[in-house]
Amino acid sequence: MDEQLLIAGCKRGDAKARSKLYELYAPAMMSVCMRYVSNRETARDLLQDGFVKVYTKIDSYSGTGAFGGWMRRIFVTTSLEYLRRNDTLRISTSIDEYDDVSGDAGVSALEHISADELMACIADLPNGFRTVFNLFAIEGYSHAEIAEMLNIKESTSRSQFIRARKVLQKNVESLIMHENARQERI
């Protein structure tokens, strides 16, 4: 079914169109939710909440820009609302713990791990770091936009991103070292 016909069907409240929309976009939107919350059940709840918002707000989609991008923004916003409601955007780990994180994992290091392993490393970041990292590095928001979305200072967004990147580099290096040690034993 053509995307425009699908959108028109959803705007009319057609159950088959809504079902097809869910079928087409649920895997990608579940990935978005999982990037913000590491618990699969919570991510499923956010997926359902997000689709309810999509169905109720679909009349506001103007047709300009990619429909998938419009939906993604709804799911990011839904995830952020959940994090705010549950007060998980505050850094649950002391920033001082990460101040001395060093190491420069180069692009070559990324060649040695899978996308799933990288996403698992991102999921292991503390909530505040993970949220800012996702918004900036994956979703493409500016630090000014992130600051507004999260009600934080722009400098806080920048510092959390830098610290998140350093922790992520450390985690990737650790993963690679662990994998190399495993390969040497084999």
Backbone as CSV, one residue per row, in Angstrom:
resi,resn,N_x,N_y,N_z,CA_x,CA_y,CA_z,C_x,C_y,C_z
1,MET,0.849,-1.186,0.000,0.000,0.000,0.000,0.892,1.246,0.000
2,ASP,0.585,2.184,-0.831,1.309,3.452,-0.921,1.231,4.186,0.414
3,GLU,2.350,4.805,0.813,2.403,5.487,2.109,1.341,6.570,2.236
4,GLN,1.108,7.329,1.172,0.104,8.396,1.221,-1.303,7.831,1.416
5,LEU,-1.586,6.696,0.776,-2.889,6.046,0.964,-3.020,5.523,2.392
6,LEU,-1.925,5.004,2.900,-1.905,4.505,4.273,-2.169,5.635,5.267
7,ILE,-1.518,6.765,5.060,-1.713,7.929,5.932,-3.162,8.413,5.845
8,ALA,-3.683,8.480,4.620,-5.073,8.912,4.434,-6.026,7.960,5.147
9,GLY,-5.755,6.664,5.059,-6.588,5.683,5.753,-6.541,5.862,7.259
10,CYS,-5.359,6.125,7.772,-5.217,6.357,9.220,-5.955,7.623,9.643
11,LYS,-5.902,8.638,8.800,-6.612,9.878,9.124,-8.116,9.642,9.182
12,ARG,-8.615,8.697,8.383,-10.045,8.350,8.402,-10.384,7.412,9.552
13,GLY,-9.374,6.895,10.232,-9.615,5.966,11.331,-9.754,4.528,10.873
14,ASP,-9.301,4.211,9.671,-9.379,2.863,9.109,-8.476,1.912,9.901
15,ALA,-9.070,0.885,10.510,-8.334,-0.056,11.344,-7.281,-0.823,10.541
16,LYS,-7.590,-1.179,9.301,-6.615,-1.913,8.480,-5.398,-1.039,8.169
17,ALA,-5.623,0.227,7.888,-4.518,1.146,7.618,-3.661,1.317,8.865
18,ARG,-4.295,1.428,10.016,-3.548,1.564,11.271,-2.726,0.316,11.542
19,SER,-3.317,-0.839,11.289,-2.615,-2.099,11.490,-1.400,-2.200,10.565
20,LYS,-1.572,-1.816,9.311,-0.481,-1.863,8.338,0.613,-0.868,8.721
21,LEU,0.224,0.319,9.191,1.187,1.321,9.630,2.019,0.771,10.790
22,TYR,1.348,0.138,11.724,2.028,-0.464,12.871,3.007,-1.529,12.384
23,GLU,2.533,-2.388,11.511,3.353,-3.471,10.975,4.612,-2.936,10.279
24,LEU,4.457,-1.862,9.526,5.578,-1.289,8.789,6.595,-0.581,9.681
25,TYR,6.100,0.149,10.670,6.980,1.020,11.447,7.336,0.523,12.845
26,ALA,6.652,-0.473,13.369,6.906,-0.919,14.743,8.354,-1.340,14.990
27,PRO,8.975,-2.124,14.101,10.368,-2.506,14.400,11.307,-1.309,14.529
28,ALA,11.210,-0.354,13.627,12.086,0.821,13.688,11.784,1.668,14.919
29,MET,10.517,1.832,15.248,10.155,2.664,16.398,10.490,1.957,17.713
30,MET,10.454,0.618,17.714,10.873,-0.131,18.901,12.365,0.115,19.144
31,SER,13.138,0.169,18.070,14.572,0.468,18.197,14.787,1.843,18.806
32,VAL,13.979,2.813,18.392,14.068,4.158,18.963,13.794,4.083,20.465
33,CYS,12.716,3.423,20.846,12.360,3.321,22.271,13.452,2.610,23.069
34,MET,14.016,1.537,22.499,15.059,0.782,23.201,16.330,1.611,23.396
35,ARG,16.561,2.581,22.541,17.740,3.422,22.723,17.606,4.327,23.936
36,TYR,16.387,4.620,24.345,16.182,5.523,25.474,15.925,4.790,26.781
37,VAL,15.355,3.619,26.711,15.152,2.800,27.909,15.721,1.420,27.608
38,SER,16.444,0.861,28.524,17.086,-0.413,28.238,16.215,-1.614,28.612
39,ASN,15.060,-1.373,29.161,14.143,-2.443,29.543,13.152,-2.691,28.406
40,ARG,13.130,-3.919,27.891,12.290,-4.261,26.740,10.798,-4.053,27.025
41,GLU,10.344,-4.388,28.209,8.918,-4.221,28.536,8.531,-2.739,28.557
42,THR,9.386,-1.932,29.128,9.126,-0.488,29.140,9.128,0.047,27.712
43,ALA,10.070,-0.424,26.903,10.125,0.005,25.506,8.847,-0.402,24.763
44,ARG,8.323,-1.579,25.039,7.054,-2.005,24.409,5.905,-1.085,24.823
45,ASP,5.879,-0.710,26.094,4.852,0.230,26.558,4.983,1.566,25.835
46,LEU,6.215,2.037,25.679,6.446,3.297,24.973,6.056,3.179,23.504
47,LEU,6.289,2.013,22.921,5.895,1.768,21.532,4.380,1.902,21.389
48,GLN,3.651,1.305,22.298,2.188,1.391,22.253,1.722,2.831,22.463
49,ASP,2.307,3.496,23.460,1.944,4.895,23.723,2.236,5.770,22.505
50,GLY,3.384,5.523,21.883,3.762,6.290,20.706,2.792,6.103,19.557
51,PHE,2.361,4.876,19.325,1.415,4.643,18.233,0.051,5.261,18.525
52,VAL,-0.353,5.258,19.778,-1.602,5.942,20.127,-1.483,7.425,19.769
53,LYS,-0.331,8.024,20.088,-0.119,9.436,19.748,-0.092,9.637,18.236
54,VAL,0.556,8.722,17.522,0.600,8.832,16.059,-0.823,8.823,15.508
55,TYR,-1.645,7.882,15.973,-3.014,7.773,15.465,-3.850,9.002,15.810
56,THR,-3.626,9.553,16.992,-4.433,10.715,17.389,-3.922,12.025,16.800
57,LYS,-2.633,12.072,16.445,-2.048,13.313,15.928,-1.791,13.278,14.421
58,ILE,-2.200,12.198,13.764,-1.857,12.046,12.354,-2.439,13.163,11.488
59,ASP,-3.521,13.770,11.943,-4.083,14.898,11.194,-3.121,16.086,11.164
60,SER,-2.208,16.150,12.113,-1.261,17.264,12.140,-0.082,17.039,11.191
61,TYR,0.044,15.832,10.634,1.111,15.587,9.655,0.731,16.301,8.366
62,SER,1.580,17.236,7.964,1.260,18.116,6.826,1.646,17.522,5.483
63,GLY,2.417,16.453,5.495,2.863,15.872,4.242,4.201,16.413,3.783
64,THR,4.691,17.426,4.478,6.021,17.936,4.143,7.034,17.198,5.006
65,GLY,8.114,16.767,4.420,9.109,15.983,5.145,8.708,14.520,5.188
66,ALA,9.651,13.711,5.578,9.428,12.269,5.618,8.465,11.905,6.740
67,PHE,7.523,11.051,6.423,6.561,10.590,7.422,7.277,9.825,8.536
68,GLY,8.278,9.007,8.159,9.042,8.260,9.158,9.746,9.179,10.139
69,GLY,10.258,10.299,9.662,10.900,11.273,10.537,9.909,11.924,11.480
70,TRP,8.705,12.207,10.964,7.641,12.774,11.795,7.288,11.794,12.909
71,MET,7.169,10.513,12.546,6.850,9.498,13.553,7.978,9.356,14.566
72,ARG,9.212,9.329,14.073,10.369,9.168,14.966,10.362,10.246,16.047
73,ARG,10.039,11.479,15.653,10.011,12.572,16.632,8.971,12.306,17.722
74,ILE,7.833,11.743,17.338,6.801,11.394,18.323,7.338,10.352,19.301
75,PHE,8.053,9.353,18.791,8.563,8.295,19.665,9.704,8.792,20.549
76,VAL,10.525,9.672,20.049,11.575,10.272,20.874,10.925,11.083,21.991
77,THR,9.939,11.894,21.633,9.241,12.716,22.628,8.542,11.840,23.666
78,THR,7.906,10.772,23.225,7.235,9.846,24.143,8.242,9.238,25.110
79,SER,9.408,8.850,24.599,10.451,8.274,25.451,10.974,9.292,26.455
80,LEU,11.185,10.525,25.993,11.669,11.573,26.896,10.643,11.899,27.971
81,GLU,9.368,11.912,27.598,8.316,12.160,28.587,8.343,11.085,29.670
82,TYR,8.532,9.840,29.260,8.623,8.744,30.223,9.814,8.970,31.163
83,LEU,10.971,9.295,30.591,12.165,9.505,31.415,11.967,10.656,32.389
84,ARG,11.323,11.732,31.941,11.053,12.873,32.830,10.094,12.475,33.953
85,ARG,9.015,11.772,33.583,8.017,11.353,34.573,8.640,10.493,35.658
86,ASN,9.576,9.665,35.274,10.195,8.746,36.213,11.513,9.260,36.769
87,ASP,11.787,10.546,36.493,12.959,11.226,37.043,14.247,10.461,36.768
88,THR,14.346,9.858,35.586,15.546,9.099,35.262,16.532,9.896,34.420
89,LEU,16.230,11.152,34.131,17.162,11.948,33.347,18.303,12.497,34.183
90,ARG,18.109,12.484,35.490,19.213,12.902,36.340,20.290,11.836,36.245
91,ILE,21.508,12.270,36.257,22.604,11.306,36.165,22.588,10.469,37.433
92,SER,22.399,9.155,37.256,22.294,8.281,38.408,23.666,7.845,38.906
93,THR,24.712,8.190,38.181,26.063,7.857,38.563,26.833,9.157,38.709
94,SER,27.728,9.191,39.638,28.506,10.400,39.850,29.314,10.739,38.602
95,ILE,29.254,11.993,38.195,30.023,12.443,37.037,31.509,12.261,37.316
96,ASP,31.936,12.445,38.559,33.346,12.316,38.907,33.892,10.937,38.556
97,GLU,33.037,9.941,38.604,33.444,8.574,38.281,33.942,8.480,36.837
98,TYR,33.460,9.366,35.977,33.796,9.302,34.564,34.766,10.386,34.116
99,ASP,35.185,11.248,35.022,36.068,12.341,34.631,37.403,11.850,34.087
100,ASP,37.900,10.749,34.609,39.219,10.279,34.199,39.161,9.246,33.093
101,VAL,38.028,9.045,32.500,37.920,8.084,31.410,38.764,8.579,30.264
102,SER,39.673,7.745,29.828,40.532,8.161,28.729,40.517,7.099,27.654
103,GLY,41.261,7.355,26.619,41.342,6.399,25.524,40.693,6.979,24.289
104,ASP,41.270,6.647,23.183,40.747,7.112,21.912,40.451,5.907,21.043
105,ALA,39.264,5.363,21.187,38.860,4.257,20.327,38.622,4.831,18.948
106,GLY,39.439,4.440,18.020,39.323,4.973,16.671,38.240,4.268,15.890
107,VAL,38.056,4.738,14.662,37.068,4.127,13.784,37.403,2.661,13.569
108,SER,38.704,2.319,13.552,39.088,0.931,13.330,38.537,0.018,14.422
109,ALA,38.399,0.533,15.617,37.838,-0.272,16.704,36.399,-0.650,16.402
110,LEU,35.675,0.248,15.782,34.278,-0.021,15.457,34.129,-1.096,14.392
111,GLU,35.191,-1.323,13.622,35.145,-2.376,12.618,35.133,-3.758,13.246
112,HIS,35.497,-3.841,14.516,35.623,-5.130,15.180,34.404,-5.517,16.012
113,ILE,33.408,-4.653,16.060,32.205,-4.998,16.821,30.985,-4.854,15.920
114,SER,29.939,-5.559,16.285,28.701,-5.501,15.499,27.856,-4.308,15.939
115,ALA,26.881,-3.980,15.121,25.958,-2.893,15.467,25.217,-3.230,16.755
116,ASP,24.847,-4.499,16.934,24.142,-4.907,18.156,25.027,-4.719,19.385
117,GLU,26.311,-5.043,19.244,27.229,-4.858,20.372,27.388,-3.373,20.698
118,LEU,27.467,-2.546,19.650,27.567,-1.109,19.875,26.313,-0.578,20.558
119,MET,25.135,-1.020,20.100,23.882,-0.574,20.720,23.799,-1.040,22.178
120,ALA,24.334,-2.231,22.466,24.356,-2.710,23.851,25.258,-1.822,24.704
121,CYS,26.379,-1.386,24.145,27.271,-0.470,24.875,26.570,0.860,25.142
122,ILE,25.815,1.347,24.172,25.061,2.594,24.357,23.995,2.393,25.433
123,ALA,23.325,1.242,25.402,22.273,0.956,26.384,22.826,0.891,27.801
124,ASP,24.114,0.557,27.946,24.726,0.468,29.269,25.141,1.817,29.849
125,LEU,25.062,2.879,29.053,25.407,4.205,29.564,24.410,4.620,30.648
126,PRO,24.844,5.428,31.617,23.882,5.978,32.592,22.787,6.751,31.841
127,ASN,21.590,6.793,32.403,20.420,7.358,31.717,20.643,8.734,31.110
128,GLY,21.188,9.654,31.882,21.393,11.012,31.377,22.367,11.040,30.209
129,PHE,23.455,10.301,30.342,24.443,10.228,29.264,23.810,9.619,28.015
130,ARG,23.105,8.499,28.201,22.499,7.775,27.075,21.486,8.659,26.346
131,THR,20.693,9.385,27.098,19.672,10.233,26.493,20.302,11.324,25.637
132,VAL,21.270,12.025,26.190,21.928,13.098,25.439,22.688,12.518,24.242
133,PHE,23.371,11.393,24.440,24.110,10.767,23.344,23.160,10.409,22.201
134,ASN,22.040,9.774,22.523,21.058,9.400,21.497,20.517,10.622,20.760
135,LEU,20.147,11.636,21.518,19.569,12.826,20.895,20.566,13.525,19.971
136,PHE,21.820,13.602,20.389,22.809,14.322,19.594,23.399,13.457,18.478
137,ALA,23.947,12.305,18.847,24.693,11.500,17.871,23.801,10.696,16.937
138,ILE,22.658,10.258,17.410,21.815,9.397,16.587,20.649,10.160,15.972
139,GLU,19.963,10.960,16.779,18.793,11.679,16.263,19.178,12.965,15.538
140,GLY,20.355,13.519,15.845,20.834,14.696,15.140,20.355,16.032,15.682
141,TYR,19.869,16.065,16.911,19.463,17.336,17.511,20.699,18.128,17.901
142,SER,20.581,19.443,17.915,21.680,20.295,18.377,21.656,20.320,19.909
143,HIS,22.766,20.767,20.487,22.808,20.862,21.956,21.797,21.896,22.462
144,ALA,21.554,22.932,21.685,20.548,23.924,22.083,19.164,23.280,22.112
145,GLU,18.851,22.468,21.116,17.547,21.788,21.079,17.433,20.788,22.227
146,ILE,18.510,20.057,22.486,18.504,19.075,23.578,18.299,19.789,24.911
147,ALA,18.991,20.900,25.093,18.851,21.667,26.337,17.401,22.074,26.549
148,GLU,16.757,22.519,25.491,15.353,22.927,25.591,14.453,21.723,25.876
149,MET,14.697,20.624,25.192,13.868,19.430,25.370,13.963,18.864,26.782
150,LEU,15.181,18.886,27.341,15.419,18.265,28.643,15.409,19.259,29.799
151,ASN,15.214,20.535,29.463,15.203,21.585,30.478,16.522,21.614,31.259
152,ILE,17.619,21.602,30.492,18.956,21.687,31.068,19.708,22.796,30.332
153,LYS,20.885,23.139,30.817,21.710,24.128,30.142,22.369,23.481,28.929
154,GLU,22.641,24.304,27.922,23.310,23.796,26.721,24.682,23.224,27.074
155,SER,25.383,23.865,28.005,26.699,23.367,28.418,26.587,22.001,29.099
156,THR,25.483,21.762,29.794,25.261,20.457,30.422,25.082,19.398,29.349
157,SER,24.337,19.728,28.306,24.165,18.797,27.202,25.509,18.450,26.579
158,ARG,26.315,19.461,26.335,27.636,19.236,25.725,28.518,18.359,26.614
159,SER,28.554,18.672,27.905,29.427,17.907,28.801,28.930,16.469,28.959
160,GLN,27.617,16.283,29.010,27.102,14.920,29.121,27.410,14.126,27.852
161,PHE,27.344,14.787,26.693,27.673,14.090,25.452,29.152,13.696,25.436
162,ILE,30.028,14.620,25.832,31.463,14.325,25.842,31.754,13.177,26.798
163,ARG,31.170,13.229,27.973,31.392,12.151,28.943,30.793,10.834,28.445
164,ALA,29.619,10.902,27.832,28.999,9.687,27.284,29.895,9.073,26.221
165,ARG,30.447,9.910,25.372,31.322,9.416,24.307,32.571,8.759,24.897
166,LYS,33.127,9.364,25.938,34.320,8.781,26.571,33.995,7.440,27.227
167,VAL,32.867,7.362,27.920,32.466,6.098,28.544,32.207,5.051,27.467
168,LEU,31.561,5.456,26.409,31.276,4.542,25.306,32.580,4.032,24.692
169,GLN,33.544,4.915,24.495,34.841,4.495,23.962,35.491,3.467,24.877
170,LYS,35.434,3.730,26.176,36.013,2.795,27.147,35.300,1.447,27.071
171,ASN,33.984,1.469,26.982,33.219,0.227,26.921,33.505,-0.550,25.640
172,VAL,33.633,0.155,24.529,33.943,-0.505,23.261,35.335,-1.127,23.320
173,GLU,36.304,-0.380,23.844,37.660,-0.915,23.983,37.659,-2.156,24.867
174,SER,36.914,-2.113,25.956,36.823,-3.255,26.862,36.194,-4.452,26.154
175,LEU,35.172,-4.211,25.396,34.508,-5.273,24.640,35.473,-5.901,23.644
176,ILE,36.233,-5.078,22.954,37.198,-5.574,21.964,38.307,-6.374,22.654
177,MET,38.818,-5.859,23.769,39.861,-6.579,24.498,39.343,-7.928,24.980
178,HIS,38.100,-7.944,25.468,37.490,-9.189,25.939,37.353,-10.174,24.783
179,GLU,36.908,-9.684,23.640,36.739,-10.535,22.457,38.093,-11.049,21.966
180,ASN,39.123,-10.194,21.972,40.462,-10.623,21.556,41.010,-11.692,22.479
181,ALA,40.794,-11.519,23.784,41.265,-12.512,24.758,40.534,-13.836,24.541
182,ARG,39.271,-13.761,24.242,38.484,-14.980,23.981,39.016,-15.691,22.736
183,GLN,39.322,-14.907,21.697,39.827,-15.479,20.443,41.198,-16.138,20.656
184,GLU,42.024,-15.556,21.524,43.346,-16.107,21.789,43.260,-17.442,22.516
185,ARG,42.224,-17.625,23.333,42.042,-18.886,24.058,41.570,-19.999,23.132
186,ILE,40.948,-19.615,22.030,40.382,-20.628,21.119,41.416,-21.237,20.244
